[in-house]
């Protein structure tokens, strides 16, 4: 299952671990192609051109290996999609759930990266 975005895709826990090991600043949106997720992907596609020091990825929420994100302590209690995590040097610095505007995503990027 592939998300129809212009972002790089993560399909496994191994890829997730490689991404966070190789990139000091990472944003991953774990979701579906639904109305709450698509605006976040769109914001990421725009912002990745401005934030060259951040690696932007998506991961399909329903993929079995998405448990690597769904089971993060920072995502406990999340009810809405997508689950979006921001990692700095391999550690989660922020996690959000549900729809976010481009301005909201950019504010998080500015604060943590």
C-alpha positions as semicolon CSV with decimal commas, in nm:
position;residue;x (nm);y (nm);z (nm)
1;X;0,000;0,000;0,000
2;X;0,144;0,329;-0,110
3;X;0,042;0,681;-0,015
4;X;-0,009;0,906;-0,316
5;X;0,216;1,192;-0,207
6;X;0,532;1,355;-0,338
7;X;0,705;1,268;-0,012
8;X;0,956;0,994;0,046
9;X;0,791;0,681;0,184
10;X;0,876;0,460;0,480
11;X;0,750;0,101;0,459
12;X;0,917;-0,078;0,749
13;X;1,060;-0,041;1,096
14;X;1,404;-0,101;0,943
15;X;1,355;0,194;0,706
16;X;1,221;0,407;0,994
17;X;1,532;0,333;1,201
18;X;1,760;0,406;0,904
19;X;1,586;0,738;0,836
20;X;1,621;0,862;1,193
21;X;1,980;0,737;1,213
22;X;2,083;0,915;0,890
23;X;1,891;1,242;0,933
24;X;1,918;1,469;1,238
25;X;1,581;1,639;1,170
26;X;1,287;1,427;1,057
27;X;0,912;1,477;1,014
28;X;0,699;1,167;0,951
29;X;0,326;1,174;0,882
30;X;0,164;0,835;0,938
31;X;-0,182;0,831;0,786
32;X;-0,412;0,747;0,499
33;X;-0,528;0,938;0,190
34;X;-0,820;1,084;0,385
35;X;-0,951;1,435;0,450
36;X;-0,760;1,479;0,776
37;X;-0,429;1,355;0,635
38;X;-0,407;1,506;0,286
39;X;-0,373;1,868;0,413
40;X;-0,076;1,764;0,628
41;X;0,092;1,589;0,333
42;X;0,029;1,898;0,120
43;X;0,186;2,125;0,381
44;X;0,487;1,893;0,403
45;X;0,528;1,891;0,024
46;X;0,541;2,272;0,023
47;X;0,756;2,313;0,333
48;X;1,017;2,057;0,229
49;X;1,136;2,310;-0,029
50;X;1,197;2,569;0,245
51;X;1,333;2,338;0,516
52;X;1,620;2,161;0,343
53;X;1,765;2,054;0,678
54;X;1,452;1,849;0,759
55;X;1,379;1,509;0,602
56;X;1,006;1,472;0,524
57;X;0,848;1,126;0,502
58;X;0,512;0,956;0,507
59;X;0,414;0,608;0,624
60;X;0,086;0,424;0,561
61;X;-0,107;0,402;0,889
62;X;-0,258;0,062;0,806
63;X;0,075;-0,104;0,724
64;X;0,161;-0,358;0,996
65;X;0,504;-0,202;1,048
66;X;0,348;0,139;1,118
67;X;0,331;0,012;1,476
68;X;0,676;0,170;1,510
69;X;0,495;0,508;1,507
70;X;0,152;0,410;1,639
71;X;0,307;0,258;1,954
72;X;0,536;0,550;2,041
73;X;0,472;0,673;2,397
74;X;0,421;1,023;2,254
75;X;0,130;0,890;2,041
76;X;-0,054;0,712;2,322
77;X;-0,410;0,827;2,340
78;X;-0,415;0,966;1,986
79;X;-0,756;0,905;1,830
80;X;-0,749;1,092;1,497
81;X;-0,537;1,055;1,189
82;X;-0,273;1,130;1,094
83;X;-0,013;1,067;1,361
84;X;0,271;1,309;1,288
85;X;0,604;1,287;1,465
86;X;0,899;1,523;1,464
87;X;1,234;1,372;1,557
88;X;1,563;1,543;1,637
89;X;1,874;1,326;1,664
90;X;1,656;1,015;1,685
91;X;1,434;1,142;1,968
92;X;1,070;1,249;1,937
93;X;1,053;1,622;2,016
94;X;0,687;1,670;1,917
95;X;0,394;1,450;1,815
96;X;0,057;1,566;1,686
97;X;-0,266;1,405;1,578
98;X;-0,538;1,510;1,339
99;X;-0,539;1,780;1,074
100;X;-0,284;2,063;1,084
101;X;-0,259;2,368;0,861
102;X;0,061;2,463;0,684
103;X;0,106;2,747;0,935
104;X;0,074;2,504;1,227
105;X;0,326;2,263;1,075
106;X;0,567;2,548;1,001
107;X;0,540;2,677;1,358
108;X;0,645;2,333;1,487
109;X;0,935;2,317;1,240
110;X;1,054;2,661;1,347
111;X;1,028;2,573;1,716
112;X;1,214;2,242;1,703
113;X;1,441;2,263;1,396
